[in-house]
């Protein structure tokens, strides 16, 4: 990875400065040009390029030009980056500032990050990103693989990526708005969601394929990662410093377990430094989005992105994908993923009716396979080069690219699928995508079917329809279950559900967070106000631990508090004040419980507390029969029996929820 950061005091000897400077890099037989920064002696680029360096390439020649004095064979200034020291320090970001020579003077600031993707002399055949090639791909001609790795096809109508800056001046949300004199723009970008919204020039060229060397720059601009990184310059580094303090043990263990499963056989992810970098990216995201935390498939998305970006940019790109491109794919209820799967099934039913009918006949649910396709963005599903071409379109057009890739796979496999039974169909759908080394064929097959479908339906409109249907289905399912497991009837459930939904600000999934939960338990005349009790009750209601409560969880908890037996309520109180979650109450936890109860009983005098705490010490020692300094539930009941005043708290708690 080569990042062109900035230039300092770019002066030409025949005038005051370079009016519109840009840079051309020469390495081996390849050339890459930066963007033009207008009217400044101190241009700021922040542009990143991915360079494939072979052992024979030992340097990069850097040439500086001025747009007003274009002399291709005669640059105004040049310098040379010696690659040998950088190659000796893999996985480290190395800064270098080089002085220009010849007519122009000044400094050019670079950052280089070298990662080995192949060992000298090894027998393993690898693709352009260092992934071992599958057996069936080893037989392909080298010339074909070389063509595919660049993501370009021969076409007289193809607009050059290198000779113009058309992609740098696209309007938001596809890239930064035109740069100001500093080369920066701090405005955040949104994400493309509808096929119709994509500028024609971007759609045409991204579907033809982005050059490998420019993918870092193009992808980060399309998804807004570049702007988010600039707007939050210290977020990633500050969070990395505090990882051990904020990452839960469960998330930490899940991520560490999956590191060794991420791209086995790839040199970068077999290296401890590569694994540590991936671990940091995933853990920082789990902190930023605590509701999601970490889910499998994120490791593959982040891993592939890290081949194109440094750690910080990878994090922001991952953040953009999960929260903007595929929202709610990794939420606990997977509502976003389920909605897109329903849309995908509609496309297949409409555009591939024979396949849809055949899969129905053999009783094979398409989502059984395609769910994983979408969750991992077809990573580890398609060959690397085809996968990258699909991602080119994904970053420009959004989830439409996933629909096109999925439909394209099924279309190309149609003949084999229609001749197969259940087991063979399942096997074909799983194995066939890995043979698709021609991305042009796959994308054309998919978009020929998907483009007409989305010309009449926007992705967002369809998503909203499907999510509403899923929410209504869940409501019906919850009602049926709650009528069997609680003492509430249909009328009660409808009344409470209406209030619950009016309180929720999440109209797509109808869940409440802690503050909304507190408001739900409040009424005009009585309130449960103690923060410890409220938080512990919230945690008990939140059965899946995702930081929100859905309607079913709320009703199950409400039924226990309002209409449960004394035994059930006591057990709930016991769990509420088991603050460390070890299944026992120590004397401090019991004292906190009593203080909360006294407040609800309006017995807060110091004399009352002193007397009851004296009795508490005596009763605790009597109940702690094994003298281990903690009480299990049966021992806890012994304390309650000795202090009957505390049992009066349970009806009061029920009264405070009887409004429902």
Order of alpha helices (4+ residues) and beta strands (2+ residues): beta-beta-beta-beta-beta-beta-beta-alpha-beta-beta-alpha-alpha-alpha-alpha-alpha-alpha-alpha-alpha-alpha-alpha-alpha-alpha-alpha-alpha-alpha-alpha-alpha-alpha-alpha-alpha-alpha-beta-alpha-alpha-beta-alpha-alpha-alpha-alpha-alpha-alpha
